[in-house]
Amino acid sequence: MLLLTSSAALADDAIVKLRQSELENLFEQDCGSCHGLTRKGGLGSPLLPEALADKSDEVLVEIILDGLPGTAMPPWRPFLTVAEASYIVGLMRKPKP
């Protein structure tokens, strides 16, 4: 069973590597359209590392995938895997250059 889990994780990592540029663009453009291109907020909350410090990676992945009912944050689960959402969380954790 562990071997299957490892294989699945490796497959997810490979997919993320193939889509890194696309995911980075999605983060900048799609997320930026609500959260601001400078990530300081707008329609959505700020996506700066200091604004997210009190949220775990798991919570952020869940928000990305399932959205936030009653807000403008849509679910991205139809378009992103857990690994891809985790990659986006990694981008959110980095200071904007």
CYANA upper distance limits for C-alpha pairs under 8 A (distance plus 0.5 A):
  1 MET  CA      5 THR  CA      6.87
  2 LEU  CA      6 SER  CA      6.62
  3 LEU  CA      7 SER  CA      6.62
  4 LEU  CA      8 ALA  CA      6.65
  5 THR  CA      9 ALA  CA      6.68
  6 SER  CA     10 LEU  CA      6.64
  7 SER  CA     11 ALA  CA      6.65
  8 ALA  CA     12 ASP  CA      6.71
  9 ALA  CA     13 ASP  CA      6.68
 10 LEU  CA     14 ALA  CA      6.67
 11 ALA  CA     15 ILE  CA      6.77
 12 ASP  CA     16 VAL  CA      6.71
 12 ASP  CA     83 ALA  CA      6.47
 13 ASP  CA     17 LYS  CA      6.71
 13 ASP  CA     83 ALA  CA      7.53
 14 ALA  CA     18 LEU  CA      6.81
 15 ILE  CA     19 ARG  CA      6.75
 16 VAL  CA     20 GLN  CA      6.24
 16 VAL  CA     83 ALA  CA      7.33
 16 VAL  CA     84 GLU  CA      6.27
 16 VAL  CA     87 TYR  CA      7.94
 19 ARG  CA     23 LEU  CA      6.45
 20 GLN  CA     24 GLU  CA      6.53
 21 SER  CA     25 ASN  CA      6.68
 22 GLU  CA     26 LEU  CA      6.59
 23 LEU  CA     27 PHE  CA      6.60
 23 LEU  CA     84 GLU  CA      7.93
 23 LEU  CA     87 TYR  CA      8.45
 23 LEU  CA     88 ILE  CA      7.45
 24 GLU  CA     28 GLU  CA      6.73
 24 GLU  CA     88 ILE  CA      7.91
 24 GLU  CA     91 LEU  CA      8.18
 25 ASN  CA     29 GLN  CA      6.36
 25 ASN  CA     30 ASP  CA      8.24
 26 LEU  CA     30 ASP  CA      5.56
 26 LEU  CA     31 CYS  CA      7.17
 27 PHE  CA     31 CYS  CA      5.47
 27 PHE  CA     32 GLY  CA      7.06
 27 PHE  CA     88 ILE  CA      7.24
 27 PHE  CA     91 LEU  CA      8.38
 28 GLU  CA     32 GLY  CA      5.62
 28 GLU  CA     37 LEU  CA      7.01
 29 GLN  CA     33 SER  CA      6.41
 29 GLN  CA     37 LEU  CA      7.75
 30 ASP  CA     34 CYS  CA      7.99
 31 CYS  CA     35 HIS  CA      6.37
 31 CYS  CA     36 GLY  CA      8.10
 32 GLY  CA     36 GLY  CA      5.00
 32 GLY  CA     37 LEU  CA      4.94
 32 GLY  CA     38 THR  CA      7.90
 32 GLY  CA     39 ARG  CA      6.93
 33 SER  CA     37 LEU  CA      7.17
 34 CYS  CA     41 GLY  CA      7.73
 34 CYS  CA     42 GLY  CA      6.29
 34 CYS  CA     43 LEU  CA      5.49
 34 CYS  CA     44 GLY  CA      5.62
 35 HIS  CA     39 ARG  CA      5.94
 35 HIS  CA     40 LYS  CA      7.16
 35 HIS  CA     41 GLY  CA      4.84
 35 HIS  CA     42 GLY  CA      5.62
 35 HIS  CA     43 LEU  CA      6.70
 35 HIS  CA     44 GLY  CA      5.07
 35 HIS  CA     45 SER  CA      6.33
 35 HIS  CA     46 PRO  CA      6.37
 35 HIS  CA     47 LEU  CA      7.17
 36 GLY  CA     40 LYS  CA      6.38
 36 GLY  CA     41 GLY  CA      5.61
 36 GLY  CA     42 GLY  CA      5.97
 36 GLY  CA     43 LEU  CA      8.47
 36 GLY  CA     44 GLY  CA      8.31
 36 GLY  CA     46 PRO  CA      8.15
 38 THR  CA     96 LYS  CA      7.95
 39 ARG  CA     46 PRO  CA      5.93
 39 ARG  CA     47 LEU  CA      5.48
 39 ARG  CA     48 LEU  CA      6.45
 39 ARG  CA     96 LYS  CA      8.36
 40 LYS  CA     45 SER  CA      7.94
 40 LYS  CA     46 PRO  CA      4.97
 40 LYS  CA     47 LEU  CA      6.90
 40 LYS  CA     48 LEU  CA      7.09
 41 GLY  CA     45 SER  CA      5.15
 41 GLY  CA     46 PRO  CA      4.38
 41 GLY  CA     47 LEU  CA      7.35
 42 GLY  CA     46 PRO  CA      7.92
 43 LEU  CA     72 ALA  CA      8.22
 44 GLY  CA     72 ALA  CA      7.93
 44 GLY  CA     73 MET  CA      7.89
 46 PRO  CA     51 ALA  CA      6.78
 47 LEU  CA     51 ALA  CA      6.92
 47 LEU  CA     52 LEU  CA      7.18
 47 LEU  CA     92 MET  CA      6.50
 48 LEU  CA     52 LEU  CA      6.94
 48 LEU  CA     92 MET  CA      6.94
 48 LEU  CA     93 ARG  CA      7.50
 48 LEU  CA     94 LYS  CA      8.27
 48 LEU  CA     95 PRO  CA      7.15
 48 LEU  CA     96 LYS  CA      8.07
 49 PRO  CA     53 ALA  CA      6.52
 49 PRO  CA     92 MET  CA      6.84
 49 PRO  CA     93 ARG  CA      5.24
 49 PRO  CA     94 LYS  CA      6.78
 49 PRO  CA     95 PRO  CA      6.74
 52 LEU  CA     93 ARG  CA      8.05
 55 LYS  CA     59 VAL  CA      6.87
 55 LYS  CA     60 LEU  CA      7.29
 56 SER  CA     60 LEU  CA      6.93
 57 ASP  CA     61 VAL  CA      6.62
 57 ASP  CA     86 SER  CA      7.80
 57 ASP  CA     89 VAL  CA      7.06
 58 GLU  CA     62 GLU  CA      6.70
 59 VAL  CA     63 ILE  CA      6.72
 60 LEU  CA     64 ILE  CA      6.67
 60 LEU  CA     89 VAL  CA      7.15
 61 VAL  CA     65 LEU  CA      6.62
 61 VAL  CA     82 VAL  CA      7.50
 61 VAL  CA     85 ALA  CA      6.00
 61 VAL  CA     86 SER  CA      6.37
 61 VAL  CA     89 VAL  CA      7.23
 62 GLU  CA     66 ASP  CA      6.26
 62 GLU  CA     67 GLY  CA      8.05
 63 ILE  CA     67 GLY  CA      5.38
 63 ILE  CA     68 LEU  CA      6.77
 63 ILE  CA     75 PRO  CA      8.08
 64 ILE  CA     74 PRO  CA      8.36
 64 ILE  CA     75 PRO  CA      6.77
 64 ILE  CA     76 TRP  CA      6.42
 64 ILE  CA     77 ARG  CA      8.06
 64 ILE  CA     85 ALA  CA      7.00
 65 LEU  CA     75 PRO  CA      5.64
 65 LEU  CA     76 TRP  CA      5.14
 65 LEU  CA     77 ARG  CA      4.84
 65 LEU  CA     80 LEU  CA      7.65
 65 LEU  CA     82 VAL  CA      8.04
 65 LEU  CA     85 ALA  CA      7.47
 66 ASP  CA     74 PRO  CA      7.71
 66 ASP  CA     75 PRO  CA      4.78
 66 ASP  CA     76 TRP  CA      6.96
 66 ASP  CA     77 ARG  CA      6.71
 67 GLY  CA     73 MET  CA      5.55
 67 GLY  CA     74 PRO  CA      5.05
 67 GLY  CA     75 PRO  CA      4.46
 67 GLY  CA     76 TRP  CA      7.47
 68 LEU  CA     72 ALA  CA      7.92
 68 LEU  CA     73 MET  CA      5.85
 68 LEU  CA     74 PRO  CA      7.23
 68 LEU  CA     75 PRO  CA      7.98
 69 PRO  CA     73 MET  CA      7.92
 69 PRO  CA     74 PRO  CA      8.45
 76 TRP  CA     80 LEU  CA      6.41
 77 ARG  CA     81 THR  CA      7.16
 80 LEU  CA     84 GLU  CA      6.25
 80 LEU  CA     85 ALA  CA      6.76
 81 THR  CA     85 ALA  CA      6.70
 82 VAL  CA     86 SER  CA      6.59
 83 ALA  CA     87 TYR  CA      6.76
 84 GLU  CA     88 ILE  CA      6.90
 85 ALA  CA     89 VAL  CA      6.79
 86 SER  CA     90 GLY  CA      6.85
 87 TYR  CA     91 LEU  CA      7.02
 88 ILE  CA     92 MET  CA      6.77
 89 VAL  CA     93 ARG  CA      6.75
 90 GLY  CA     94 LYS  CA      7.17
